[in-house]
Amino acid sequence: MDSVLKKIIEIEKEAQKINDEYVVAKENLLQEIEFEKKQLEIKSEQVTKEKISQILKAERQEEEKLIQEQDDVHKKQLALFRDEFSKNTALWEQQLFESIILISI
């Protein structure tokens, strides 16, 4: 009977040891999962920030390109106006002079 009782106590101790190992393994696994989750969140945040940065950079470049194109168009128009003015200044002065003379007559 004592040997049966001893055997039961040994089995119970072994079961308790296995249970304790299970609790420790479970806790370690939960900590590992939490660590991996945090690492994924950090990585996801970094990737998101990089993508946002790339998008903003592309938008700024596109905006600068459009502004430069508009500036080029305005410069060309201004050059055309100046050219037109320099070509027609004498004619316009003559027309203005003639209209003043006609008004005064």
C-alpha positions as CSV (number, residue, x, y, z in Angstrom):
1,M,0.0,0.0,0.0
2,D,2.8,2.3,0.8
3,S,4.4,1.7,-2.5
4,V,1.1,2.5,-4.3
5,L,0.8,5.7,-2.2
6,K,4.4,6.6,-3.1
7,K,3.7,5.9,-6.7
8,I,0.7,8.2,-6.6
9,I,2.7,10.9,-4.9
10,E,5.4,10.6,-7.5
11,I,2.9,10.8,-10.3
12,E,1.2,13.8,-8.7
13,K,4.6,15.5,-8.3
14,E,5.4,14.7,-12.0
15,A,2.0,16.0,-13.0
16,Q,2.6,19.2,-11.0
17,K,6.1,19.6,-12.6
18,I,4.6,19.2,-16.1
19,N,1.8,21.7,-15.2
20,D,4.4,24.2,-13.9
21,E,6.5,23.8,-17.1
22,Y,3.3,24.3,-19.1
23,V,2.5,27.5,-17.2
24,V,6.0,28.8,-17.8
25,A,6.0,27.8,-21.5
26,K,2.5,29.4,-21.9
27,E,3.8,32.6,-20.3
28,N,6.9,32.6,-22.4
29,L,4.8,32.1,-25.5
30,L,2.5,34.9,-24.6
31,Q,5.5,37.2,-24.0
32,E,7.0,36.1,-27.3
33,I,3.7,36.8,-29.1
34,E,3.4,40.2,-27.5
35,F,7.0,41.0,-28.5
36,E,6.4,40.0,-32.1
37,K,3.2,42.0,-32.1
38,K,5.0,45.1,-31.0
39,Q,7.8,44.5,-33.6
40,L,5.1,44.2,-36.3
41,E,3.5,47.4,-35.2
42,I,6.8,49.2,-35.2
43,K,7.7,47.9,-38.6
44,S,4.2,48.7,-39.9
45,E,4.5,52.2,-38.6
46,Q,7.9,52.6,-40.2
47,V,6.6,51.4,-43.5
48,T,3.6,53.6,-43.3
49,K,5.8,56.7,-42.5
50,E,8.1,55.8,-45.4
51,K,5.1,55.5,-47.8
52,I,3.6,58.8,-46.6
53,S,7.0,60.4,-47.0
54,Q,7.4,59.0,-50.5
55,I,3.9,60.2,-51.5
56,L,4.5,63.7,-50.1
57,K,7.8,63.9,-51.9
58,A,6.2,62.8,-55.2
59,E,3.4,65.4,-54.6
60,R,6.0,68.2,-53.9
61,Q,7.9,67.2,-57.0
62,E,4.8,67.2,-59.1
63,E,3.8,70.6,-57.7
64,E,7.2,72.1,-58.4
65,K,7.1,70.7,-61.9
66,L,3.7,72.3,-62.5
67,I,4.8,75.6,-61.1
68,Q,7.9,75.5,-63.3
69,E,5.8,74.7,-66.3
70,Q,3.4,77.6,-65.5
71,D,6.4,79.9,-64.9
72,D,7.9,78.9,-68.3
73,V,4.5,79.6,-70.0
74,H,4.3,83.0,-68.4
75,K,7.8,83.9,-69.4
76,K,7.1,82.9,-73.0
77,Q,3.9,85.0,-73.0
78,L,5.8,87.9,-71.5
79,A,8.5,87.6,-74.1
80,L,5.9,87.5,-76.8
81,F,4.2,90.6,-75.4
82,R,7.5,92.4,-75.2
83,D,8.4,91.4,-78.7
84,E,5.0,92.5,-79.9
85,F,5.4,95.8,-78.1
86,S,8.9,96.5,-79.5
87,K,7.7,95.7,-83.0
88,N,4.6,97.9,-82.8
89,T,5.7,100.7,-80.6
90,A,6.5,103.1,-83.5
91,L,3.2,102.2,-85.2
92,W,1.2,102.7,-82.0
93,E,2.9,106.0,-81.3
94,Q,2.1,107.2,-84.8
95,Q,-1.5,106.1,-84.5
96,L,-1.8,107.8,-81.1
97,F,-0.2,111.0,-82.5
98,E,-2.6,111.0,-85.5
99,S,-5.6,110.4,-83.3
100,I,-4.6,113.4,-81.1
101,I,-4.1,115.6,-84.1
102,L,-7.5,114.5,-85.5
103,I,-9.2,115.3,-82.2
104,S,-7.5,118.7,-82.0
105,I,-8.6,119.6,-85.6
